[in-house]
Amino acid sequence: MALTEQEVRSIVRDEVRKAFGLDNPDIQYLNAKEAARQLGYGSNVRALYYLKDSGVLRVGKEIQDRRPSGSTKGDYYFNLKACEKRLNTPPEKRSS
């Protein structure tokens, strides 16, 4: 079974974090499908993409874009705790 470039990157990233003590158990990144389920959107991944596109959830803050270089299609992973915190903040108190 061959691993994809994305799977290799994910494994290396996790191992480097563990090796340098950067592994924070409170930070849990999930793919869009699992994040949608955990955040109460069922299987509606489009809801998360709408939140990203409208600026409620931000790439680099609550979302990681793990697409391979040269790819035009995003491969988004969502920080569950950060998303919950951002979604629980009233819209008028959210900073960009």
WORA-V482089 format. One line per field, one symbol per residue. ss: DSSP state (~ for helix, > for strand, _ for the rest). psi: psi as a letter, one per 20 degrees, with the letter a starting at -180 (. if undefined). Layout:
ss=???
psi=???
This chain:
ss=____~~~~~~~~~~~~~~~_________>>>~~~~~~~______~~~~~~~~~_____>___>>>__________>>>>~~~~~~~~~__~~~___
psi=pqqrhggggggggghggghjkjooiioopqrgghggghjjjcjnhhghhghghijgpppifippokqqqiqipqnpppogghgggghipqhiipq.
